Amino acid sequence: MKQIGTVRAIPHPGDKVQNMDNTVMTWVHALLFRCRQCSGPLTLQVTSDERNVEQIDGALHQLICDCGWEGTFLGVQALRHWVAPWGDLGTWG
């Protein structure tokens, strides 16, 4: 599976969480969209130093489906939006 989509986000203040060593944590945002042509799943993965969803939800994302359809979605149009810590956090069970 290939990664699809690009982010055009306007920076604004948000939740920045620091680790014990005062470094800012990295978060991964995973969004699920539905193709407007074939109804297939479209995914977008974005890393950010902000945990809150507002920056990603308010951004325009250009997506390309395997069926050839191309289009733009606002992040808030995602069917689902997950956020998880990312980076050097040790081994997850």
MARBA-3410 file (N, C-alpha, C, O; in Angstrom, 1 decimal):
93
0.8,-1.2,0.0,0.0,0.0,0.0,0.9,1.2,0.0,1.9,1.3,0.7 ~ 0.5,2.2,-0.8,1.3,3.4,-0.9,0.7,4.5,0.0,-0.5,4.5,0.2 ~ 1.6,5.4,0.4,1.1,6.6,1.2,0.6,7.6,0.2,1.2,7.9,-0.8 ~ -0.6,8.1,0.5,-1.2,9.1,-0.4,-1.6,10.4,0.3,-1.8,10.3,1.5 ~ -1.6,11.5,-0.4,-2.0,12.7,0.2,-0.9,13.6,0.6,0.2,13.2,0.9
-1.2,14.9,0.6,-0.3,15.9,1.0,-1.0,16.9,2.0,-2.2,17.0,1.9 ~ -0.2,17.6,2.8,-0.9,18.5,3.8,-0.5,19.9,3.4,0.7,20.2,3.2 ~ -1.5,20.8,3.4,-1.3,22.2,3.3,-1.9,22.8,4.5,-3.1,23.3,4.5 ~ -1.2,22.9,5.6,-1.7,23.3,6.9,-1.2,24.7,7.2,-0.1,25.0,7.0 ~ -2.1,25.5,7.8,-1.7,26.8,8.3,-1.4,26.6,9.8,-2.2,26.3,10.6
-0.1,26.9,10.2,0.3,26.7,11.6,-0.5,27.6,12.6,-0.8,28.8,12.2 ~ -0.8,27.1,13.7,-1.4,27.8,14.8,-1.1,27.1,16.1,-0.7,26.0,16.1 ~ -1.3,27.8,17.2,-1.0,27.2,18.5,-1.8,25.9,18.7,-2.9,25.7,18.3 ~ -1.2,24.9,19.5,-1.9,23.7,19.8,-1.3,23.0,21.0,-0.5,23.6,21.7 ~ -1.7,21.7,21.1,-1.2,20.9,22.2,0.2,20.4,21.9,0.3,19.6,21.0
1.2,20.9,22.6,2.5,20.4,22.5,2.9,19.8,23.8,2.9,20.4,24.8 ~ 3.1,18.5,23.7,3.4,17.7,24.9,4.9,17.4,25.0,5.5,17.0,24.0 ~ 5.5,17.6,26.1,6.9,17.4,26.3,7.1,16.1,27.1,6.4,15.7,28.0 ~ 8.2,15.4,26.6,8.6,14.2,27.3,9.3,14.6,28.6,9.5,15.8,28.9 ~ 9.7,13.6,29.4,10.4,13.8,30.7,11.7,14.6,30.4,12.1,15.4,31.3
12.4,14.4,29.3,13.6,15.1,29.0,13.4,16.5,28.3,14.3,17.0,27.7 ~ 12.2,17.0,28.4,11.8,18.3,27.8,11.8,18.4,26.3,11.9,19.5,25.7 ~ 11.9,17.2,25.6,11.8,17.3,24.2,10.3,17.2,23.8,9.5,16.6,24.5 ~ 9.9,17.8,22.7,8.5,17.8,22.2,8.2,16.5,21.6,9.0,16.0,20.8 ~ 7.1,15.9,22.0,6.7,14.6,21.4,6.2,14.8,20.0,5.8,15.9,19.6
6.4,13.7,19.2,5.9,13.7,17.8,4.6,12.8,17.8,4.6,11.8,18.5 ~ 3.6,13.3,17.1,2.3,12.6,17.0,2.1,12.2,15.6,2.5,12.9,14.7 ~ 1.4,11.1,15.3,1.0,10.7,14.0,-0.5,10.8,14.0,-1.2,10.3,14.8 ~ -1.0,11.4,12.9,-2.4,11.6,12.7,-2.7,10.7,11.5,-2.1,10.8,10.4 ~ -3.6,9.7,11.6,-4.1,8.9,10.5,-5.5,9.2,10.2,-6.4,9.1,11.1
-5.8,9.5,9.0,-7.2,9.8,8.5,-7.6,8.9,7.5,-6.9,8.4,6.6 ~ -8.9,8.6,7.6,-9.6,7.7,6.6,-10.6,8.4,5.8,-11.5,9.0,6.4 ~ -10.5,8.4,4.5,-11.5,9.0,3.6,-12.1,8.0,2.7,-11.6,6.9,2.6 ~ -13.2,8.3,2.0,-13.8,7.4,1.0,-13.7,8.1,-0.4,-14.0,9.3,-0.5 ~ -13.2,7.4,-1.4,-13.0,7.9,-2.7,-14.4,8.3,-3.3,-15.4,7.5,-3.1
-14.5,9.4,-3.9,-15.8,9.9,-4.4,-16.1,9.2,-5.7,-17.3,9.4,-6.2 ~ -15.2,8.5,-6.3,-15.5,7.8,-7.6,-15.8,6.3,-7.3,-16.9,5.8,-7.8 ~ -14.9,5.6,-6.7,-15.1,4.1,-6.5,-15.5,3.7,-5.1,-15.8,2.5,-4.9 ~ -15.6,4.6,-4.2,-15.9,4.4,-2.8,-14.9,3.6,-2.0,-15.1,3.1,-0.9 ~ -13.7,3.4,-2.6,-12.6,2.7,-1.9,-12.0,3.6,-0.8,-12.2,4.8,-0.8
-11.3,3.0,0.1,-10.6,3.7,1.2,-9.4,4.5,0.7,-8.6,4.0,-0.1 ~ -9.3,5.7,1.3,-8.2,6.6,1.1,-7.6,6.9,2.4,-8.3,7.3,3.3 ~ -6.3,6.7,2.6,-5.7,7.0,3.9,-4.6,8.1,3.8,-4.0,8.3,2.7 ~ -4.5,8.8,4.9,-3.5,9.9,4.9,-2.8,9.8,6.3,-3.5,9.7,7.3 ~ -1.5,9.8,6.3,-0.7,9.8,7.5,0.1,11.1,7.6,0.8,11.4,6.6
0.0,11.8,8.7,0.7,13.0,8.9,1.4,13.0,10.3,0.8,12.7,11.3 ~ 2.7,13.4,10.4,3.3,13.6,11.7,3.3,15.1,12.0,3.3,16.0,11.2 ~ 3.2,15.3,13.3,3.1,16.7,13.8,3.6,16.7,15.3,3.6,15.7,15.9 ~ 4.0,17.9,15.7,4.4,18.0,17.1,3.2,18.5,17.9,3.3,18.8,19.1 ~ 2.0,18.5,17.3,0.8,18.8,18.0,-0.1,17.6,18.1,-0.4,17.0,17.0
-0.7,17.3,19.2,-1.6,16.2,19.4,-3.0,16.6,19.0,-3.8,15.7,18.5 ~ -3.4,17.8,19.1,-4.8,18.2,18.8,-5.1,18.0,17.3,-4.2,18.1,16.5 ~ -6.4,17.8,17.0,-6.8,17.5,15.6,-7.1,18.7,14.8,-7.3,18.6,13.6 ~ -7.3,19.9,15.4,-7.8,21.0,14.7,-6.9,21.5,13.5,-7.5,21.8,12.5 ~ -5.6,21.4,13.7,-4.7,21.8,12.6,-4.9,20.9,11.4,-5.0,21.4,10.2
-4.9,19.6,11.6,-5.0,18.7,10.5,-6.5,18.7,10.0,-6.7,18.6,8.7 ~ -7.5,18.8,10.8,-8.9,18.8,10.4,-9.2,20.1,9.5,-10.0,20.0,8.6 ~ -8.5,21.2,9.8,-8.7,22.4,9.1,-7.9,22.5,7.8,-8.1,23.5,7.1 ~ -7.0,21.6,7.5,-6.1,21.7,6.4,-6.8,21.0,5.2,-7.6,20.1,5.3 ~ -6.4,21.4,4.0,-6.8,20.8,2.7,-5.8,19.7,2.4,-4.6,19.9,2.5
-6.3,18.5,2.0,-5.5,17.4,1.7,-5.8,16.9,0.3,-6.9,16.6,0.0 ~ -4.8,16.9,-0.6,-5.0,16.4,-2.0,-4.7,14.9,-2.0,-3.6,14.4,-1.6 ~ -5.7,14.1,-2.4,-5.6,12.6,-2.3,-5.8,12.1,-3.7,-6.5,12.6,-4.6 ~ -5.1,10.9,-4.0,-5.2,10.2,-5.2,-5.5,8.8,-4.9,-4.9,8.1,-4.1 ~ -6.6,8.3,-5.6,-7.0,6.9,-5.4,-6.4,6.0,-6.5,-6.0,6.5,-7.5
-6.3,4.7,-6.1,-5.8,3.7,-7.1,-6.7,3.7,-8.4,-6.2,3.2,-9.4 ~ -7.9,4.1,-8.3,-8.8,4.1,-9.4,-8.6,5.2,-10.4,-9.1,5.3,-11.5 ~ -7.7,6.1,-10.0,-7.3,7.3,-10.8,-8.0,8.6,-10.4,-7.6,9.6,-10.9 ~ -8.9,8.5,-9.5,-9.6,9.8,-9.1,-8.6,10.6,-8.2,-7.8,10.0,-7.4 ~ -8.7,11.9,-8.4,-7.9,12.8,-7.6,-8.8,13.9,-7.1,-9.8,14.3,-7.8
-8.6,14.3,-5.9,-9.5,15.3,-5.3,-9.0,15.9,-4.0,-8.0,15.4,-3.5 ~ -9.7,16.9,-3.5,-9.3,17.6,-2.3,-10.3,17.4,-1.2,-11.5,17.5,-1.5 ~ -9.8,17.1,0.0,-10.7,16.9,1.2,-10.2,17.9,2.2,-9.0,18.1,2.4 ~ -11.1,18.4,3.0,-10.7,19.0,4.3,-10.5,17.8,5.3,-11.2,16.8,5.2 ~ -9.6,18.0,6.2,-9.4,16.9,7.2,-10.6,16.6,8.0,-10.9,15.4,8.3
-11.5,17.6,8.2,-12.7,17.3,9.0,-13.7,16.4,8.3,-14.6,15.9,8.9 ~ -13.5,16.2,7.0,-14.3,15.4,6.2,-14.0,13.9,6.3,-14.6,13.0,5.7 ~ -12.9,13.6,7.0,-12.5,12.2,7.2,-13.5,11.4,7.9,-14.2,11.9,8.8 ~ -13.7,10.1,7.5,-14.6,9.2,8.2,-14.1,8.9,9.6,-14.9,8.8,10.5 ~ -12.8,8.8,9.8,-12.1,8.6,11.1,-10.8,9.4,11.1,-10.2,9.6,10.1
-10.5,9.8,12.3,-9.2,10.5,12.5,-8.6,10.0,13.9,-9.2,10.2,14.9 ~ -7.5,9.3,13.7,-6.8,8.7,14.9,-5.5,9.5,15.2,-4.9,10.0,14.2 ~ -5.1,9.6,16.4,-3.9,10.3,16.8,-3.2,9.4,17.8,-3.8,8.8,18.7 ~ -1.9,9.2,17.6,-1.1,8.3,18.5,0.3,8.9,18.6,0.8,9.6,17.7 ~ 1.0,8.7,19.8,2.3,9.1,19.9,3.2,8.4,18.9,3.0,7.2,18.5
4.3,9.1,18.5,5.2,8.5,17.5,6.6,8.9,17.8,6.8,10.0,18.4 ~ 7.6,8.2,17.4,9.0,8.5,17.6,9.7,7.6,18.5,9.3,6.4,18.6 ~ 10.7,8.0,19.2,11.5,7.2,20.0,10.9,7.0,21.4,11.3,7.7,22.3 ~ 9.9,6.2,21.4,9.2,5.9,22.7,9.4,4.5,23.2,8.7,4.1,24.1 ~ 10.4,3.9,22.7,10.7,2.5,23.2,9.8,1.5,22.4,9.3,1.8,21.4
9.7,0.3,22.9,9.0,-0.8,22.3,7.6,-0.8,22.8,7.3,-0.8,24.0 ~ 6.6,-0.8,21.9,5.2,-0.8,22.3,4.8,-2.3,22.3,5.2,-3.1,21.4 ~ 4.0,-2.7,23.2,3.5,-4.0,23.3,2.3,-4.3,22.5,1.8,-5.4,22.5
END
